[in-house]
Amino acid sequence: MAPGAYAIDPSKGHPGFCKSAKGVTVVVDFQQLGGTTIVRCNPRGTRGTGLDALKGAGFQIAGVQRWGEAFICRIENRPSAVEKIPIKGNKDYQESCIDTPPAAGYWSYWHAGNNCAWTYSQWGVKNRDFIPGGFEGWSFSLNATADTNPKPRIAAVRPGTAGRPCVARYEPKPTSTDPNARQPGSGGQTAGAGSGGSGGGGGGGGQTTEPGSGGREGALPPPRPRALATGRPAADDPARNVAFTGGENAPDVNQLVKEQSGASDLAPWAAGGAAVLLALLTWLTARRRGRARDA
């Protein structure tokens, strides 16, 4: 059975950027999958993981069977189970979400403090806590390398704060390879653009490649520590942002999955009707045979 897909919850999050330093803005950039980038706010002010940020902003997700939601396989049903992804070596690849996706086609995970450059996450989505007032990013990586993984094409700058210093909470390096281990408390430390921390390093240039852990060949390993790049640039110019929406018109994932699998609301009734018909035919056959013996 494929991992479950979650229909959007209109009671969670709202379209667009967070307006204050209380919540976290979540950016989903489909890149070469096609589709308009989505920006939503999770207004949650209490501590939460990257997974909490993603789901709390109202995004529809699916994990993988092997690791559950510790590894995000689909966002807004992309890539869908029937969608062909032209990864290197298999132009007709279709994602089943059973094991971790191949390194040639997966959702890369990013984060940034407000006015900071995007950083490829050292942590898995259930490992790290989001940065209040900051950004969480998901960007689909297709046939990219550690140096070319595409960062989200939305600058990590809340409206009205452009030009301010990059300020982000200090994040200690991961010490565990458990994709479900929680990040230890950061102690409330912050780091500016010139003093390290999660404001440093843009893109995945510092990403290291680690061997898998028993998955299929070419699959990504579970989320593990990844080195940071040494540069510490500020956020990109928001004027160069790609077009985006708040996902207001995004279709319901459960309905899409039903349509793609050929399922129908009438399926249970059809199955029940078939069972009744089979029982009736069995009874009629037995009755005819009984009459034949009595003749």
N, C-alpha and C positions, 0 to 999 in steps of 0.2 A: 504494500500500500504506500502511495506517495505521501510525503509530509503534508500536513494540512496547510491550507492557505487561509489567511485571515481577512475577512471583509473589513473595510474601513469603518472605524467607529467615529461618527460625527461629533460625539461628545468629547473627543480627545484632540487636542491641538487646534490650530487654526491656520489658514493660508497665509503665506508670506513670512517675512522676517519677524523675529521676536523684537518687541519695541523697547525692552528694558534688559538689564543685566540679570534678571531673575531666571528666565528660561533659557532654552538652548534651541538654536536654529538648525534644522536638518535639511541638507541639500542632497537630492538624488539626481545624478546626471547619467542619463542612459547612454551617452556617447554614441558609439557605432551601432548600438542596437536600434537607434532611431527613437524618436519621441521627444517631447518637450521636457526640459529639466523642471523638476518640481522642488519648490521651497516651502517648507512648513515650519511652524513653531510649536515646540512642546513647552508650555508655560510652567511646567513643574519647577518649583523652587527648592525642593528637597533633594538630597543626594540620590543619584540614580546612575545606572550603567548606560553604555552606549545602546544596548538593546532597549532599555527603558525609554531612551530619547527617541529612537526610531519608531517604536510602537506608540509611544505617548504623543508623537506628532501626528498620528493617524495613518501611518503607512501600512500597507498590506504586505505581509512577508511570509516566507516559507523557509524553514531550515532544511537540514539534510538528515536522513535517517540515522547516519552513524553518530553524528555529534549533536543532533537537535538544533536548537536555535543558537548554539555557540558558533555556528557557521551559517551565515545568511546565503541562501541559494537563489531565492527569487525576491524581488521587490516589485510590487504592483504587477505581479505575475510575469515579470520579465527576468530572464528569458523563460518563456512558457515551455511546457513539456512538448509542444508540437512545433516549436520554433527552431529553425535550422540556423546554427551559428557556424560560420566558416572559419573554424580555428585551424591552425597549421596542422597539416596531416590528416584532417577530416573536415572537408567543407560542408558536410551534411550533419555535423554533430548536433545532437539533441540532448538537453540537460534533463536527467532523471531525478536529480537531487537525492540519490541514494547515498553516495559518498561525496567527499569534497570535490568541487568542480575542478577541471583542469587548469593549470597555471596559464593556459592560453586564452581562457575565457571565464572570468569570475568577477564578482563585485569587490572592488578594492575599497578599503575602509580608511578614512582620513579624519583628522580633527584639527581644530585651530582655535586659538583664543581670538577675541574680537580685535580686528586690525592686524592680525598675524597671518603669516603665510600658512597654507595648508601643509600638514605633515602626515606622511603615511604612518598609520598607527603601529606602534610597537605592540599593542595589546589587541586581544580579540574583543569582540563586541560585548561579551559578558564579563570580561576581565577588568576593563577600565571604567572609570566614572566620567561622565561628561563634564565639560567646563561650564559653569553657570555664566550666562552672558556670551558664551562662545558658540562654536559651530561643530556639527558632526556632518561628515560628508561621505557619500557613497557614489563611486564612479565606476562604470563598467569597463573593465580592462580586457581588450581583445587583441591577441597576438602581440602583446607588449613585453618589454623586458623590465628588469629592476630599475633601469634608468629611464624608461619611457612610459611607465604606468601613468595614465592621464589623471591629473588631479581634477576635482570639480571645477567647472568653468563659471563659478559664481564666487566673487571675492568675499572673503570672510569679514565683512564690514557691515555692522548694523546701520541702518539709515540714520543719518544725523550725527554719526560718530567718525566720519572720514577724517583722516589726518591726525587722529589721536594716537598715542603710543600703543604698541603691541603689549598687551598685558594678558598673561595666561598663568594658570596654576602650575606649580612645579609637579612633575610626575616622575616618581622613581622608576628605574628600569625594572621590567618584569623579572621575577626570580623563579617562576614556575612555568612549566610547559602545559599545565592543565588548562584546557580551554574554558573550563567552568570556574576557575579560581578567581576570587574577587580581588581587585586592586586594593592594596593597603592604603590607609588614610594618608593624605598628602601633607597634613599638618597645616594647611591653609597657606603655604608658601606660594609666592608668585614670582614670575620671571619676566623681565622685559625683553624686547626684541634683541638686545645686545648681551643678554646674560643667560642664554641657554633656555632650558625648559621646553615646554611644548610649543613655544613660539618660534623655535628654531627649525630650520630645514624645510624647504618646500619640496613637494613631490615625493617620489619614491626613490630618489637617487641614492639614498643610504640603505635601501632594502637589501637584506641578505637572503640568500637562498638556502633553505634547509631541506634535508631529505624528508620524504614522506614517512609515515609510520604504519605501513601495512595496507594502505589504500591501493586503488587501481593505479596502473602506471600512468604517470603524467598528472595525477591529481595533486591538488595543493595539500600541504600538511595542515594539521589543525593550527589555529592561531597561536603563534609563538613569538618570542622576542625578535625584534628587527632593529638593526642599528639605525641611528638618526644621521641625516646628512650634516655636514659641518657648517654650511651657510645658514644665516638667520635673516632672510629677507622679510620685509614687511608684506602686508597683504597686497594683492594686485589692485589695480585701479578699477573700482566698481563700474566705471564707464565702459569697460570691456566685457561686462557680463553678457552671457548668452541670454536669449529670451527664456522666460520661465513663467510658470503658473503656480498656483497654490494647490493644484490637483482637484479643483472644485468639480471638474467634469470627468474625473477618473472613473472608469467602469468598476463595478463590483467584481472582485476577484472570484468569489464563489460562483457567480453566474458564468464568468468566462471559463472557469475550469469545467463547469458542467457542460457548456457548449462544446468545448474542445474535446471532451471525452465522449461526447455523443449521448450523455446522460439526459434524463428528462424527469420532471416532476411526476410524470405518469409511469415511470419505470417500476415502482413498487406495485402499482395496480396491474400493470401489464404482466409482471412476473406472477402475481397472484392469480390472474385470469388464466395464464398458461398452465399453472398447477391444477386448477379446477378442471380445465379442459382435458388434461392428461388423465386425471382421475376418472372423468366421465367416459373417456374412450376405453380405459382399462376395464371399467365395469361393463360397458356394452360388449366388449370382446368376450369377457368371461361369460356373460349371459347367453351370447350366441353359441358358444362352445357347449354350454350346458344343455341348450335346446337340441343341439346336434346329437348329443349323446342319448337324449331321451327319445329321439325319433326312431 
